[in-house]
């Protein structure tokens, strides 16, 4: 995942329109021994400094994966990031790339949220990257959000998907 997102950012770095990228992570409010997770966090607000995205992604990657999967919470924070006054370009193309390796286990309906995002001129694209991921749900989210769905059965495909996305649209990441 880190390699694929780095490819994504490298392609965006060459984009003459200087797209802005944000990073949101999601799980659930969960505590297990020394480890805790939160339902969703805006790890980096919209920025053209992609090194900030890389730094926050490294931090996320160093934490254990615990808790449930609240896809809607991450999607909601992504929408809020793009809709925030003063940080988002009002006439820019707004896109969310929503990634999941699992199944939704709690939270609101992400299909309804994706449809809401589309009414705010925000397209939602989805990527699943494990055999456990709920591809049917993510296809429905992408359809409701006016976006595309991709499935990556391996790292090379995931990298290719991110490269394609970076070449075709400015985007915001949700992981």
C-alpha positions as CSV (number, residue, x, y, z in Angstrom):
1,X,0.0,0.0,0.0
2,X,2.8,2.5,0.9
3,X,4.5,1.8,-2.4
4,X,1.3,2.3,-4.4
5,X,0.5,5.5,-2.6
6,X,4.0,6.7,-3.2
7,X,3.6,6.0,-6.9
8,X,0.3,8.0,-6.8
9,X,2.0,11.0,-5.2
10,X,5.0,10.9,-7.6
11,X,2.6,11.1,-10.6
12,X,0.7,13.9,-8.9
13,X,3.9,15.8,-8.2
14,X,4.3,16.2,-12.0
15,X,0.8,17.5,-12.4
16,X,1.0,21.2,-13.5
17,X,-2.3,22.0,-11.7
18,X,-0.8,21.2,-8.2
19,X,-3.6,19.0,-6.9
20,X,-4.2,18.9,-3.2
21,X,-4.3,15.6,-1.3
22,X,-5.5,14.7,2.2
23,X,-5.2,11.6,4.2
24,X,-7.9,10.1,6.4
25,X,-7.6,6.8,8.3
26,X,-10.5,4.9,9.9
27,X,-11.1,1.8,12.1
28,X,-13.2,2.1,15.2
29,X,-12.9,3.3,18.8
30,X,-11.1,0.3,20.2
31,X,-8.6,-0.4,23.0
32,X,-6.6,-3.6,23.4
33,X,-3.8,-3.5,26.1
34,X,-1.4,-0.7,25.1
35,X,-3.0,-0.2,21.7
36,X,-5.9,2.1,20.9
37,X,-7.6,3.1,17.6
38,X,-10.0,5.8,16.8
39,X,-13.1,5.6,14.6
40,X,-11.6,8.1,12.1
41,X,-9.0,10.8,11.9
42,X,-7.9,13.4,9.5
43,X,-4.3,12.6,9.5
44,X,-3.4,15.4,7.0
45,X,-5.7,18.1,5.7
46,X,-5.5,19.1,2.1
47,X,-2.0,20.0,1.1
48,X,0.3,20.2,-2.0
49,X,3.2,19.1,0.2
50,X,3.1,15.3,-0.4
51,X,6.0,14.7,2.0
52,X,3.5,15.4,4.8
53,X,1.2,12.7,3.3
54,X,4.1,10.3,3.2
55,X,5.1,11.0,6.8
56,X,1.6,10.5,8.1
57,X,1.2,7.3,6.1
58,X,4.5,6.0,7.6
59,X,3.0,6.7,11.1
60,X,-0.2,4.9,10.2
61,X,1.8,1.9,8.9
62,X,3.8,1.6,12.1
63,X,0.6,1.2,14.2
64,X,-1.0,-2.2,14.7
65,X,-4.3,-2.8,12.8
66,X,-6.9,-3.2,15.5
67,X,-10.6,-2.5,15.9
68,X,-13.5,-2.8,13.6
69,X,-14.1,-1.3,10.2
70,X,-16.2,1.8,10.1
71,X,-16.0,2.8,6.5
72,X,-18.7,5.5,6.8
73,X,-16.7,7.3,9.5
74,X,-13.6,7.6,7.2
75,X,-15.8,8.6,4.2
76,X,-17.5,11.3,6.3
77,X,-14.2,12.8,7.3
78,X,-13.1,12.7,3.7
79,X,-16.2,14.5,2.6
80,X,-15.7,17.1,5.4
81,X,-12.1,17.6,4.4
82,X,-13.0,18.4,0.8
83,X,-16.0,20.5,1.8
84,X,-14.0,22.6,4.3
85,X,-14.0,26.3,3.5
86,X,-10.7,27.9,2.8
87,X,-8.8,24.6,2.1
88,X,-10.6,23.2,-0.9
89,X,-10.7,24.9,-4.3
90,X,-14.3,25.6,-5.0
91,X,-14.2,24.8,-8.7
92,X,-11.8,21.9,-8.6
93,X,-12.7,18.4,-9.3
94,X,-13.2,16.7,-6.0
95,X,-12.5,13.0,-5.6
96,X,-12.2,10.5,-2.8
97,X,-10.3,7.3,-3.1
98,X,-11.7,5.0,-0.5
99,X,-9.6,1.9,0.3
100,X,-10.6,-1.1,2.4
101,X,-9.2,-4.5,3.0
102,X,-12.2,-5.8,4.9
103,X,-15.9,-5.7,5.6
104,X,-17.9,-3.0,7.2
105,X,-18.5,-4.0,10.8
106,X,-20.1,-0.9,12.2
107,X,-21.2,2.6,11.3
108,X,-23.6,4.3,9.0
109,X,-24.4,3.3,5.5
110,X,-21.5,4.3,3.2
111,X,-23.6,4.0,0.1
112,X,-25.9,6.8,1.4
113,X,-22.8,8.9,2.3
114,X,-21.3,8.4,-1.2
115,X,-24.6,9.6,-2.7
116,X,-24.5,12.6,-0.4
117,X,-20.9,13.3,-1.5
118,X,-22.0,13.3,-5.2
119,X,-24.6,16.0,-4.5
120,X,-21.7,18.1,-3.2
121,X,-19.7,17.6,-6.4
122,X,-17.4,14.9,-4.8
123,X,-16.9,11.6,-6.6
124,X,-16.1,8.5,-4.6
125,X,-13.9,5.9,-6.1
126,X,-13.3,2.6,-4.2
127,X,-10.4,0.1,-4.0
128,X,-10.5,-3.2,-2.3
129,X,-7.3,-5.1,-1.8
130,X,-7.9,-8.4,-0.1
131,X,-10.0,-11.5,-0.5
132,X,-11.9,-10.5,2.7
133,X,-13.0,-7.1,1.3
134,X,-16.7,-6.6,0.6
135,X,-16.4,-5.9,-3.1
136,X,-20.2,-5.8,-3.6
137,X,-20.5,-3.0,-1.0
138,X,-17.6,-1.1,-2.4
139,X,-19.1,-1.4,-5.9
140,X,-22.3,0.1,-4.6
141,X,-20.4,2.9,-2.8
142,X,-18.6,3.8,-6.0
143,X,-21.7,3.7,-8.1
144,X,-23.6,5.9,-5.7
145,X,-20.7,8.2,-5.5
146,X,-20.4,8.5,-9.3
147,X,-16.9,6.9,-9.2
148,X,-15.2,3.7,-10.2
149,X,-14.4,0.5,-8.3
150,X,-11.2,-1.3,-8.5
151,X,-10.0,-4.6,-6.9
152,X,-6.3,-5.3,-6.4
153,X,-5.6,-9.0,-5.8
154,X,-1.9,-8.2,-5.5
155,X,0.6,-5.4,-4.9
156,X,1.4,-4.9,-8.6
157,X,-2.2,-4.4,-9.4
158,X,-2.7,-2.0,-6.5
159,X,0.3,0.0,-7.7
160,X,-1.1,0.1,-11.2
161,X,-4.5,1.3,-10.0
162,X,-3.0,4.2,-8.0
163,X,-0.9,5.2,-11.0
164,X,-4.0,5.2,-13.3
165,X,-5.9,7.2,-10.7
166,X,-3.1,9.8,-10.3
167,X,-2.9,10.2,-14.1
168,X,-6.6,10.7,-14.6
169,X,-7.9,12.7,-11.6
170,X,-6.8,14.9,-8.8
171,X,-7.7,12.9,-5.6
172,X,-7.9,12.7,-1.9
173,X,-6.8,9.5,-0.1
174,X,-8.8,7.6,2.6
175,X,-7.1,4.7,4.0
